[in-house]
Amino acid sequence: MRFIKGTVFLLIIFVSFFYNTTSDFVFAHDEYSKKRAGQPGYMRNSIRNNLEKTVHILAGEIGSRGYVETEELKRAGEYIKSEFSSYGYNVSIQPYDAKNGTYENIFVLKKGKKNPDKILVIGAHYDTVTGTPGADDNASGIAALLELARLLFDEPLDMSLHFTAFTLEEPPFFRSRKQGSYVYAESLHQKGTDVEGMICLESIGYFSDKPGSQMFPLAFFRYIYPTTGNFITFVSDFRSRGFLNRAMTGFKRGTDFPVESISAFSIIPGVDFSDHRSFWKFGYDAFMVTDTAFYRNPNYHEAGDVPETVDYERMTEVVVGLKAAIEGLTNY
């Protein structure tokens, strides 16, 4: 009986994944570059340059930003604030006390035109595991967050946006009430804020064209998803599947970069491994945008997670697609 129940459970997971998968043709790097040749490049060039600059400052110049490295976290926070300010935003902070001192979530508001009281949160964490420079995890996410804030500053949108840089996502605070995103999501809940949903930018800069470079939490996933790690993935729980699918539609309007999606139980390792989990805890729709981290990147949580391992060209396409996704989600 136990075997039968287990088999049925796996079949449910399998069907759920298969139903929600959006598979696109996966381009090899050279073919993908040719597809982009001849298209207007000035916008993409500026995006790429800004992404690379931020990753190099956070992961190259500042380096490891673990919870005990309070000076490095402060330097990273000051850089994020200065970038937001340079785009024209008024910067807000949410300080709170945790184990080693006082830490800050950093956020800015872009006010909507038709329904300013409804907000879409775009967030990424700026801390790292102690001892790793965190280029992919998660300077890449912060770089995208800043660039999306810049690109959307003058865009007329119906609802409001919160661009938020979270602190203390990594252990020992992950899944605790002191995780920055938990503190932030809890504050929105306590205020009764009307949250459309949350997009979590988590490790979005590592890609590989090597066959077999994409690993999976369960073996049968390789029969559903590409086994070459040159795509981006949207990950949600079942409740947030509709929200994720709407974002996927917008993403594809902005770019033809290969994208996959998963809506699944959080017991599958990796599905809730970032700040979107905190928003689920308060009943908000949320999904994670990720290169799948340790299922692809051999430098995950290691000293080798350096700026030179990030693919800024492909990361640029992810940002272009996310801009279109956000526009689609926030306009009626």
C-alpha positions as CSV (number, residue, x, y, z in Angstrom):
1,M,0.0,0.0,0.0
2,R,2.8,2.4,0.9
3,F,4.4,1.7,-2.5
4,I,1.2,2.4,-4.3
5,K,0.6,5.7,-2.5
6,G,4.2,6.7,-3.2
7,T,3.8,5.9,-6.9
8,V,0.5,7.8,-7.2
9,F,2.1,10.8,-5.5
10,L,5.0,10.8,-8.0
11,L,2.6,10.5,-10.9
12,I,0.7,13.5,-9.6
13,I,3.9,15.5,-9.4
14,F,4.8,14.3,-12.9
15,V,1.5,15.3,-14.4
16,S,1.5,18.6,-12.6
17,F,5.0,19.5,-14.0
18,F,4.1,18.3,-17.5
19,Y,0.9,20.3,-17.6
20,N,2.7,23.5,-16.5
21,T,5.8,23.2,-18.7
22,T,6.3,25.7,-21.4
23,S,9.0,24.3,-23.6
24,D,10.7,26.5,-26.2
25,F,13.4,25.5,-28.7
26,V,16.7,25.8,-26.9
27,F,19.2,27.7,-29.0
28,A,22.9,27.0,-29.0
29,H,24.9,30.1,-28.1
30,D,26.2,30.7,-31.6
31,E,22.8,30.2,-33.2
32,Y,21.2,32.5,-30.6
33,S,23.8,35.2,-31.2
34,K,23.1,35.0,-35.0
35,K,19.4,35.4,-34.3
36,R,20.1,38.6,-32.5
37,A,22.4,40.0,-35.2
38,G,21.1,42.9,-37.1
39,Q,18.6,44.0,-34.4
40,P,18.9,47.4,-32.7
41,G,21.5,46.9,-30.1
42,Y,21.9,50.2,-28.2
43,M,19.4,49.3,-25.5
44,R,20.8,45.9,-25.1
45,N,24.4,47.2,-25.0
46,S,23.5,49.6,-22.2
47,I,21.7,46.9,-20.2
48,R,24.6,44.5,-20.6
49,N,27.2,47.1,-19.5
50,N,25.1,48.1,-16.4
51,L,24.6,44.4,-15.5
52,E,28.3,43.7,-15.7
53,K,29.2,46.9,-13.8
54,T,27.0,45.9,-10.9
55,V,28.1,42.3,-10.7
56,H,31.8,43.4,-10.8
57,I,31.3,46.0,-8.0
58,L,29.3,43.6,-5.7
59,A,31.2,40.4,-6.4
60,G,34.6,41.7,-7.5
61,E,35.3,44.9,-5.5
62,I,33.2,44.2,-2.4
63,G,33.2,40.4,-2.4
64,S,31.8,38.2,0.2
65,R,28.7,39.7,1.9
66,G,27.8,37.2,4.6
67,Y,25.8,38.2,7.7
68,V,29.0,38.5,9.8
69,E,30.6,40.8,7.2
70,T,28.6,43.8,8.2
71,E,30.9,46.4,6.6
72,E,30.7,44.6,3.2
73,L,27.0,44.3,3.5
74,K,26.8,48.0,4.3
75,R,29.0,48.9,1.2
76,A,26.7,46.8,-0.9
77,G,23.7,48.5,0.5
78,E,25.1,52.0,-0.1
79,Y,25.9,51.0,-3.7
80,I,22.3,49.9,-4.3
81,K,20.9,53.1,-2.7
82,S,23.1,55.2,-4.9
83,E,22.1,53.5,-8.1
84,F,18.4,53.8,-7.2
85,S,18.9,57.5,-6.4
86,S,20.8,58.1,-9.7
87,Y,17.7,56.9,-11.6
88,G,15.5,59.4,-9.8
89,Y,13.9,57.3,-7.1
90,N,13.4,58.2,-3.5
91,V,15.1,55.4,-1.5
92,S,13.5,53.9,1.6
93,I,15.1,51.5,4.1
94,Q,13.6,49.0,6.5
95,P,16.1,48.4,9.3
96,Y,15.7,45.5,11.7
97,D,17.7,43.7,14.3
98,A,19.1,40.2,13.9
99,K,21.8,38.0,15.4
100,N,24.8,40.1,14.5
101,G,23.4,43.6,14.5
102,T,21.1,45.8,12.4
103,Y,20.4,45.0,8.8
104,E,18.5,46.8,6.1
105,N,16.0,46.0,3.3
106,I,16.2,48.7,0.7
107,F,13.3,49.6,-1.6
108,V,11.9,52.2,-3.9
109,L,8.4,52.9,-5.2
110,K,7.3,53.6,-8.7
111,K,3.7,54.8,-8.4
112,G,1.0,53.5,-10.8
113,K,-1.4,55.7,-12.7
114,K,-4.7,54.0,-12.5
115,N,-4.5,51.8,-9.4
116,P,-1.5,53.1,-7.3
117,D,-2.6,51.2,-4.2
118,K,-2.0,47.8,-5.9
119,I,1.6,46.8,-6.0
120,L,3.8,44.3,-7.8
121,V,7.0,43.5,-5.8
122,I,10.3,42.8,-7.7
123,G,12.9,41.6,-5.3
124,A,16.4,40.1,-5.0
125,H,18.8,39.5,-2.0
126,Y,22.2,41.2,-1.8
127,D,23.8,39.1,0.9
128,T,26.0,36.0,0.2
129,V,27.1,32.9,1.9
130,T,30.2,33.9,3.9
131,G,33.3,33.3,2.0
132,T,31.8,33.4,-1.5
133,P,31.8,36.6,-3.7
134,G,28.3,35.6,-5.0
135,A,28.4,36.8,-8.6
136,D,25.6,34.6,-9.7
137,D,24.1,34.2,-6.2
138,N,23.1,36.9,-6.1
139,A,24.8,39.9,-7.6
140,S,23.1,38.8,-10.8
141,G,19.7,39.2,-9.3
142,I,20.5,42.6,-7.8
143,A,22.0,43.8,-11.1
144,A,18.7,42.8,-12.9
145,L,16.7,44.5,-10.1
146,L,18.5,47.8,-10.5
147,E,18.4,47.6,-14.3
148,L,14.7,46.9,-14.3
149,A,14.1,49.9,-12.0
150,R,16.1,52.1,-14.4
151,L,14.3,50.8,-17.5
152,L,10.8,51.2,-16.0
153,F,11.3,54.6,-14.3
154,D,9.6,56.6,-17.0
155,E,7.2,53.8,-18.2
156,P,3.5,54.6,-17.6
157,L,2.1,51.6,-15.6
158,D,-1.4,51.1,-14.2
159,M,-0.3,49.7,-10.8
160,S,2.7,50.5,-8.5
161,L,6.0,48.7,-8.4
162,H,8.2,48.0,-5.3
163,F,11.8,47.3,-6.3
164,T,13.3,45.7,-3.2
165,A,16.8,44.5,-2.2
166,F,16.5,42.1,0.6
167,T,19.2,41.3,3.2
168,L,19.8,38.0,5.1
169,E,18.4,35.5,2.6
170,E,21.3,33.1,3.1
171,P,21.8,30.7,6.1
172,P,21.6,30.9,9.1
173,F,18.5,33.2,8.4
174,F,16.9,31.4,5.5
175,R,13.4,30.2,6.4
176,S,13.5,32.2,9.6
177,R,11.5,35.2,10.7
178,K,14.7,37.3,10.4
179,Q,15.1,36.6,6.7
180,G,14.9,40.0,5.0
181,S,12.1,39.1,2.7
182,Y,10.1,37.6,5.5
183,V,10.4,40.9,7.5
184,Y,9.3,42.8,4.4
185,A,6.4,40.5,3.4
186,E,5.2,40.5,6.9
187,S,5.1,44.3,7.0
188,L,3.1,44.4,3.8
189,H,0.6,41.9,5.3
190,Q,0.3,43.9,8.5
191,K,-0.5,47.1,6.6
192,G,-3.1,45.3,4.5
193,T,-1.3,46.2,1.3
194,D,-2.9,45.0,-1.9
195,V,-0.2,42.9,-3.5
196,E,-0.6,41.7,-7.0
197,G,2.3,39.4,-6.6
198,M,6.1,39.1,-6.2
199,I,8.8,38.3,-8.7
200,C,12.0,36.9,-7.1
201,L,15.3,37.3,-9.0
202,E,17.5,34.5,-7.8
203,S,20.8,33.5,-9.6
204,I,20.0,34.4,-13.2
205,G,23.5,34.7,-14.8
206,Y,25.0,31.2,-15.3
207,F,24.4,29.3,-18.5
208,S,26.0,26.4,-20.3
209,D,25.9,24.9,-23.7
210,K,27.5,21.7,-22.6
211,P,25.2,18.6,-23.1
212,G,24.1,17.2,-19.8
213,S,24.9,20.4,-17.9
214,Q,21.4,20.7,-16.5
215,M,20.7,18.6,-13.4
216,F,17.3,18.0,-11.8
217,P,15.8,17.3,-8.3
218,L,14.1,14.2,-9.7
219,A,15.5,11.9,-12.4
220,F,12.3,11.9,-14.6
221,F,12.5,15.7,-15.1
222,R,15.1,15.1,-17.8
223,Y,12.3,13.6,-20.0
224,I,10.3,16.9,-19.7
225,Y,13.0,19.6,-19.6
226,P,16.1,20.3,-21.6
227,T,19.3,18.7,-20.3
228,T,21.5,21.6,-21.6
229,G,21.6,24.5,-19.2
230,N,21.1,27.4,-21.5
231,F,17.6,28.5,-20.5
232,I,16.0,30.5,-17.7
233,T,13.3,29.1,-15.4
234,F,10.2,30.5,-13.7
235,V,9.3,28.5,-10.5
236,S,6.2,28.8,-8.4
237,D,3.9,26.8,-6.1
238,F,0.5,25.7,-7.5
239,R,-1.4,28.6,-6.1
240,S,0.8,31.1,-8.1
241,R,0.6,29.2,-11.3
242,G,-1.8,31.7,-13.0
243,F,0.4,34.6,-12.0
244,L,3.5,32.8,-13.3
245,N,1.8,32.0,-16.6
246,R,0.7,35.6,-17.1
247,A,4.3,36.6,-16.6
248,M,5.5,34.0,-19.1
249,T,3.2,35.4,-21.7
250,G,4.7,38.8,-21.3
251,F,8.3,37.5,-21.1
252,K,7.8,35.9,-24.6
253,R,6.6,39.2,-26.0
254,G,9.8,40.8,-25.1
255,T,12.4,38.2,-26.1
256,D,12.7,34.8,-27.8
257,F,15.2,33.7,-25.1
258,P,14.4,30.1,-24.1
259,V,12.3,29.9,-20.9
260,E,10.8,27.0,-18.9
261,S,8.3,27.0,-16.1
262,I,7.5,24.8,-13.1
263,S,4.6,25.0,-10.6
264,A,5.1,22.3,-8.0
265,F,5.0,21.2,-4.4
266,S,7.6,23.0,-2.2
267,I,8.9,19.6,-0.9
268,I,10.8,19.3,-4.2
269,P,14.3,20.6,-3.4
270,G,14.8,24.0,-4.8
271,V,11.3,25.1,-5.4
272,D,11.1,27.3,-2.4
273,F,14.8,28.1,-2.1
274,S,14.7,31.9,-2.1
275,D,12.7,35.0,-1.1
276,H,9.5,34.1,-2.9
277,R,8.9,31.6,-0.2
278,S,8.4,34.4,2.3
279,F,5.6,35.8,0.2
280,W,3.9,32.5,0.0
281,K,3.9,32.4,3.8
282,F,1.6,35.5,3.8
283,G,-0.7,34.2,1.0
284,Y,0.7,36.2,-1.8
285,D,1.3,35.0,-5.3
286,A,5.0,34.8,-6.1
287,F,7.5,33.0,-8.4
288,M,11.2,32.8,-8.7
289,V,13.2,33.6,-11.9
290,T,16.4,31.4,-11.8
291,D,19.1,29.7,-13.8
292,T,18.4,26.8,-11.3
293,A,21.6,27.5,-9.2
294,F,23.1,24.3,-7.9
295,Y,21.3,22.2,-10.5
296,R,23.5,23.8,-13.1
297,N,26.2,26.1,-11.6
298,P,29.3,24.2,-10.2
299,N,30.3,27.4,-8.4
300,Y,27.2,27.7,-6.3
301,H,28.1,28.8,-2.7
302,E,31.8,28.4,-3.6
303,A,34.7,30.8,-3.9
304,G,34.6,30.3,-7.7
305,D,31.3,32.2,-8.0
306,V,33.1,35.2,-9.6
307,P,32.1,37.9,-12.2
308,E,33.9,36.1,-15.0
309,T,31.6,33.1,-14.8
310,V,28.4,35.2,-15.5
311,D,27.0,35.3,-19.1
312,Y,26.1,39.0,-19.4
313,E,24.7,38.6,-23.0
314,R,22.1,36.0,-22.0
315,M,21.4,37.8,-18.8
316,T,20.6,40.9,-20.8
317,E,17.9,38.9,-22.7
318,V,16.4,37.8,-19.4
319,V,16.1,41.4,-18.3
320,V,14.6,42.4,-21.6
321,G,12.0,39.6,-21.2
322,L,11.3,40.5,-17.6
323,K,10.7,44.1,-18.5
324,A,8.0,43.0,-20.9
325,A,6.6,40.6,-18.3
326,I,6.3,43.4,-15.7
327,E,4.6,45.7,-18.2
328,G,2.1,43.0,-19.0
329,L,1.4,42.2,-15.3
330,T,0.9,45.9,-14.3
331,N,-1.2,47.2,-17.2
332,Y,-4.9,46.4,-17.5
